Amino acid sequence: MTGRARAAQVAQKGLLALGLSWMALAASGAAAEPMALLDRNGSRVAVEPYAPNIVRVTIALDPALASASPGEGPNAKADAAGWTHRADASGDVFASSALTLTVDAQPYPPAPTMMQRYFAPSLPPVTLSVKSADGTVLTRMTGWEMAPVTVNGEKTFKAGATFDAAADEHYYGLGQNQEGTLDLRGRQIDCAHNYDAPAGETVCVPFMVTNKGYGIVWDNPARTLVWPGLHGSTRFQSQVGERVSFFVITGKTTDELYAGYAKLTGETPLPPKAAFGLIQSKARYETQKELLDVAQGYRQRNLPLDVMVLDWFYWSRMGQLDIDRTYFPDPKGMNEQLKSMGMRSIISVWPRFERESRYFDMLSSKGWLLKDKEGNVVDGLPMRYDRAGALIDSTNPEAREWFWGKLRDNILSEGFDWFWLDETEPDLIPDGYFYSIGSGDRYHNLFPLVHTGGVAAGSERDRPNFRNMILARAAYLGSQRNGGLFWSSDVKSTWEALERQVPAGLGFTASGLAYWGSDIGGWQWPSGPKAQHPLLVDPAGATAMAPDYTDYPELFVRWFEYSVFTPTLRIHGQRPGASLWEYGTAAEPILADWLRLRYSLIPYLYSLGRGTYETGAPFMRALFMDFPNDPKVATIGDEYMLGKAFLVAPVTKQGQTRRSVYLPAGTAWYDYWTNQRFEGGQTVEVDTPIERIPVFVKAGSIVPIGAQVQSTATKQMIDSIRVYPGADASFTLYDDDGTTNAYRGKGGRKAELVWDDASGRLTSRQALPTGQSLNGLVRIMAGQ
């Protein structure tokens, strides 16, 4: 028997051993037949277009697997409109107006040499190339692999593919990685949710974007190792699988790549307007009085605040899905009081159920909890001496529906607005165990998509006119469609952790998920090495940390300054105090000024959110997205754009009073604080006193500035519209009621602001959403 025949036989036996569980899930998508199913000497290759710039390639030994639907995550329908297929001597050529995919011809191979008998792969080879509309080769797949392996008792394969990598190619995305580097080139990326990753939690969103005009969506929810641009090639290898399935998305700009990702996996909803204001949290508020006292503390100090968060252990025990009336005697009254102050509420809900909780036996009897191979419920995490609670199996649609119903009836009925779905990686690691749909190893990365999806679907059905929002700690392909605000998990409260947040967040948004933030100040109990430089913030009066962490107020100020220029602004952490006034008398006025700056930017930020809903493009943007012709930005991970206007360079080192900032070429820049004008393509040294981090504005920008409000519950008028001259510009100002889903239809109001640089005139093609006139609002920020 030849090596190829043995591989095919192993594959068939492996599928039978799996009980075709994977195929059952794939078949549930009821996909149409692919555009073509090719035979390359026993390797079956399916080609399935989804748009002119999106094509799926599936490779398997079994034609049924090659033709099966994608896995969970992609939710678009195949669409071959405008595509053609022809065969010639080079192979099978599939072409659209945007790209050409060629699956190379593979003549029947000759007898193997002596060396090949030992070292040649047994799979029939498959190679292919993808070209842009102008004929430029974007990527070339040079081979695929299926290596037999037994995982969690299943006879399966490690399945992967290898692509050529150009010497000047750079790679971004693949979810959240906190190792401190934006560019993935030359590294091994373990694409798997891992709360215990040494540098901070990793999150797998297997969408990788390059600077060469294409991105790859890897269609496999198992743990996947990726080696981007290592030794001249890029390789994907999923640890469980019986086929290779991936999508290639092409685009002339990165925004076209993100539009393709949104078309393939779902649009990003516009969050409630409150999501753009301050979200105040702590691990944890122990009583109703404590929570309300914090809310009132903001109002007494005339500080804006939008959302109060009730974190864990408000329940009587884990899995009760109740509210302990000993400490929270009137949650409905508490929420009514918050609303009277113009605030909303978020409440944390865990997916765990203790054996002693009231729902455990019912969930166990229905099979709605994660199980081991003997069918026993998995309870806790021995690796962390954590024995409290079993994981609800959110891969089961009946379990998801039940979970939502209990949240609605037990918790939303008490007046809470939105849910924080903690532990969405999930924390009870599924490897070695079983979901209802199959092995936890096979579906390692799937949980955050289906768990948040159940709540999103329930909210959409039962609260159709109330905008959904979910705080979530992990994500997968398509998680953005569930209304998630994601954050970087329980990071340490150190300068090193802050420094790592910047490239971590940029990598996450580069994965097609726009809303990311971090626990301002870090989540872990504040402790760090002794300050090596003079303190920039006097810690006198600070109660947020132990007295020996003298530079913690300085750290919190720098973290807060950075977070004002991120999609979400959320204070959280495991510390004695977390409110804005608990970091000392020196820190409080600085923080108050930055908080007011955040609220002045809400008209700008909310308009950016509307743009993401329409285009799929993130608005916290690594520099490679907007300056593709400047090779110097390809590896910069400590600066970024917020929208098309602001360049932000966070200060992440203790005692730092100056830092270097690279200003990308091709445009001029204005220092936001001094209005000094600089030409791009140079590195400048910037003073960074504790009251400032470097912020620049690109020439040819329009920035609406809002009047001060106590929360987004108050209609915010426009205080001014700043124009930074130097190029023609446009900006679409958007506003709506901030809470309903009317924005999806005819709700909301837009005004397209247009700046003509030659005439020095700003006009609006529509009335401003606030009803104001442009007269008296325009400020021309002429550079010094």
Order of alpha helices (4+ residues) and beta strands (2+ residues): alpha-alpha-beta-beta-beta-alpha-beta-beta-beta-alpha-beta-beta-beta-beta-beta-beta-beta-beta-beta-beta-alpha-beta-alpha-beta-alpha-beta-beta-alpha-beta-beta-alpha-beta-beta-beta-alpha-beta-beta-alpha-beta-alpha-beta-alpha-alpha-beta-alpha-beta-beta-beta-beta-beta-beta-beta-beta-beta-beta-beta-beta-beta
